Amino acid sequence: MALKRFFQAALAAVVIAAAAPATAQQLMKVGSTPTGIPFTFLDTKTNTIQGIMVDLITEIGKDAGFQVQIEPMQFSALVPSLTSSKIDIISAAMFATAARKEVIDFSDAVYTYGEGLVVPKTDAKKYASQEDLKGETVGAQVGTAFVDALKKTGLFGEVKVYDTIPDILRDVNAGRLKAGFADYPILAYNLKQGNFAEVRLVDSYKPVTVGTVAIGVRKSDTELLAKINASLAKLKASGAIAKILEKWGQKADAS
């Protein structure tokens, strides 16, 4: 009788174990950049990538049931790394442009903004549009939507391409560049830190290339995209995304 009860108990344990959900979470490699503050940046104190998009994908992972491993890389390497399966997700200050949508898929909108214009502080002109800089040499970051948009205007003497936004700011700060165009929130955050004392952000300028930041996945990963969008909707409704944006000095309703 005792032996029978033992086997019954053992069988019940096997059935329970088989029915129990797996506790091991899937690990997702997430591409982020070290130079996109406040969206993504290298925190030299912890030697880790931090920022809005890191906080966001971490919260999405918690809700959707996957672990996040941040993989630092240059902005221009993000899409190639995703399509070649070196990473599984892009979470950075990347616009969901029509050209990129031909190669990868994007989540629902996270944040919308346009380019900002920076010039030396000694230049007090109230620039309102790109036409005000006709014939001048300007700079933009490689891999961003701004490079092609600026070149297509045919307005500028030269559009210099830089690896990072701080590189643009350094050349404007040193007087080597007439003006620079880059992501408005990133420019604003960098200048707020006081690292480029001779640069000003032109408040009178109206952006032309307005885009939406979203999370990128491979076109084949439809199930993952659905999970990300479901979690995004939950986080927006709960106010969690607004709190993340506020933590990094941004407004949830910015456009």
C-alpha positions in Angstrom: 0.0 0.0 0.0 2.8 2.4 0.9 4.6 1.5 -2.3 1.4 2.2 -4.3 1.1 5.6 -2.6 4.8 6.4 -3.4 4.2 5.7 -7.1 1.0 7.7 -7.1 2.9 10.7 -5.5 5.8 10.3 -8.0 3.4 10.2 -10.9 1.6 13.3 -9.7 4.9 15.1 -9.3 5.8 14.3 -12.9 2.5 15.6 -14.2 2.8 18.8 -12.2 6.4 19.3 -13.5 5.3 18.7 -17.0 2.4 21.2 -16.7 4.5 23.9 -15.0 5.7 26.7 -17.3 9.4 27.0 -18.0 11.1 29.5 -15.7 14.2 30.1 -17.9 13.6 33.3 -19.9 14.8 33.8 -23.4 17.9 36.0 -23.7 17.6 38.8 -26.3 20.7 40.7 -27.5 19.8 44.3 -27.8 21.9 46.7 -29.9 22.3 50.2 -28.4 24.8 53.0 -29.0 27.3 54.6 -26.6 26.7 58.1 -27.9 23.0 58.9 -28.0 22.4 60.5 -24.6 19.7 60.7 -23.2 18.4 57.8 -25.3 21.5 55.6 -25.0 25.0 56.4 -23.8 28.0 54.8 -22.1 28.0 55.4 -18.3 31.7 55.6 -17.6 31.1 54.9 -13.8 29.5 51.5 -14.5 30.9 50.9 -18.0 27.4 50.0 -19.1 25.0 51.5 -21.7 22.2 53.5 -20.0 19.4 55.8 -21.1 15.7 56.0 -22.2 15.8 53.2 -24.7 17.7 50.9 -22.3 15.2 51.5 -19.5 12.4 51.0 -21.9 13.5 47.7 -23.4 14.4 46.4 -19.9 10.8 47.1 -18.8 9.4 45.6 -22.0 11.5 42.5 -21.3 10.1 42.2 -17.8 6.6 42.4 -19.1 7.0 40.2 -22.2 9.1 37.6 -20.4 12.6 37.9 -21.9 16.0 38.9 -20.5 17.9 41.8 -22.1 21.6 41.8 -22.9 22.8 45.2 -24.1 25.3 45.1 -27.0 27.1 48.4 -27.5 27.9 49.4 -31.1 28.1 52.4 -33.4 24.8 53.7 -34.8 25.6 52.8 -38.4 26.2 49.1 -37.4 22.8 48.6 -35.8 20.7 47.5 -38.8 23.5 45.3 -40.3 24.0 43.6 -36.9 20.2 43.0 -36.7 19.8 41.5 -40.2 22.9 39.3 -39.7 21.5 38.0 -36.4 24.4 39.4 -34.3 21.6 41.1 -32.2 17.9 40.4 -31.9 16.5 43.9 -31.2 17.5 47.5 -31.8 16.7 49.9 -29.0 18.3 53.2 -29.7 17.5 56.7 -31.0 16.5 55.3 -34.4 13.8 56.8 -36.6 11.4 54.3 -38.2 12.0 55.7 -41.7 10.5 54.3 -44.9 13.9 53.2 -46.1 14.6 51.3 -42.9 11.1 49.7 -42.9 12.1 48.0 -46.2 14.9 46.1 -44.3 13.5 45.7 -40.8 10.3 46.0 -38.9 9.5 48.6 -36.2 7.4 48.6 -33.1 4.6 51.2 -32.4 5.9 54.7 -31.8 8.0 55.4 -28.7 8.9 59.1 -29.2 8.6 61.7 -31.9 10.9 64.6 -32.6 13.0 66.4 -35.4 16.5 67.6 -35.9 18.0 70.5 -33.9 20.4 73.1 -35.2 23.6 74.1 -33.3 25.9 77.0 -34.1 28.8 78.7 -32.3 27.6 81.1 -29.6 29.3 83.9 -31.4 26.8 83.4 -34.2 23.7 85.3 -32.9 21.6 85.0 -36.1 18.0 83.7 -35.6 18.0 80.9 -38.1 14.5 79.7 -38.9 15.1 77.3 -41.8 17.9 75.4 -43.6 17.7 78.1 -46.4 19.3 80.5 -43.9 22.5 78.4 -44.1 22.7 78.2 -47.9 26.2 77.6 -49.2 27.6 76.8 -45.8 29.4 73.7 -44.5 27.3 71.8 -42.0 27.6 68.5 -40.2 25.4 65.5 -39.4 25.9 62.0 -37.9 26.6 59.0 -40.2 23.6 56.6 -40.5 21.0 59.1 -39.4 18.0 60.2 -41.5 19.4 63.8 -41.4 22.4 63.1 -43.7 20.5 62.2 -46.9 17.8 64.8 -46.1 20.4 67.6 -45.9 22.2 66.4 -49.0 19.0 66.2 -51.1 18.2 69.9 -50.5 21.3 70.9 -52.5 21.5 74.0 -50.3 24.8 73.4 -48.6 28.4 73.9 -49.8 29.2 70.6 -48.0 27.5 68.2 -45.6 30.3 66.7 -43.4 29.5 63.3 -42.0 30.6 62.6 -38.4 30.8 59.3 -36.4 29.1 60.7 -33.3 27.1 63.8 -32.2 29.8 64.8 -29.7 32.2 64.9 -32.7 29.8 67.4 -34.4 29.6 69.5 -31.2 33.4 69.5 -30.8 33.9 71.0 -34.3 31.1 73.6 -33.8 32.6 74.4 -30.3 36.1 74.9 -31.8 34.8 77.0 -34.7 35.7 74.4 -37.3 32.1 73.9 -38.4 29.5 76.6 -39.3 26.6 74.5 -38.0 25.5 71.0 -37.1 22.2 69.1 -37.4 21.3 66.2 -35.1 18.6 64.7 -32.9 17.1 67.6 -30.9 16.8 65.8 -27.5 20.4 64.5 -27.7 21.8 68.0 -28.6 19.7 69.6 -25.8 20.9 67.0 -23.2 24.6 67.4 -24.2 24.5 71.1 -24.0 22.7 71.1 -20.7 25.7 69.2 -19.2 27.9 72.2 -20.1 30.4 70.2 -22.0 30.4 72.5 -25.1 30.4 76.0 -23.7 30.8 77.7 -27.0 27.8 76.1 -28.7 24.2 77.2 -28.7 21.0 75.4 -29.8 19.0 77.6 -32.1 15.5 77.9 -30.6 14.1 79.8 -33.7 14.9 76.8 -36.0 12.0 74.7 -37.2 12.8 71.1 -37.9 12.2 69.5 -41.3 13.0 65.8 -40.8 10.6 64.9 -38.1 10.5 61.2 -37.2 9.4 58.6 -34.8 11.7 56.6 -32.6 10.7 52.9 -32.4 12.2 49.5 -31.5 13.6 47.5 -34.4 13.3 43.7 -35.0 13.9 41.4 -38.0 11.1 41.0 -40.4 10.8 37.3 -39.6 10.3 38.0 -35.9 6.6 38.7 -36.0 5.8 37.0 -32.7 8.5 39.1 -30.9 7.2 42.3 -32.5 3.7 41.5 -31.3 5.0 40.9 -27.7 6.9 44.2 -27.8 3.9 46.2 -29.0 1.6 44.6 -26.4 4.1 45.5 -23.6 4.5 49.0 -25.0 0.8 49.6 -24.9 0.7 48.4 -21.3 3.6 50.6 -20.3 2.1 53.7 -22.0 -1.3 53.1 -20.3 0.3 52.7 -16.8 2.4 55.8 -17.2 5.7 53.9 -17.0 7.0 55.3 -20.3 6.2 58.9 -19.2 8.2 58.2 -16.0 11.2 56.9 -18.0 11.1 60.0 -20.3 10.8 62.3 -17.3 13.8 60.7 -15.6 15.9 61.7 -18.6 14.5 65.2 -18.9 12.1 64.6 -21.8 8.3 65.2 -22.0 6.0 62.3 -23.0 4.0 64.6 -25.2 7.0 66.0 -27.1 6.8 66.1 -30.8 
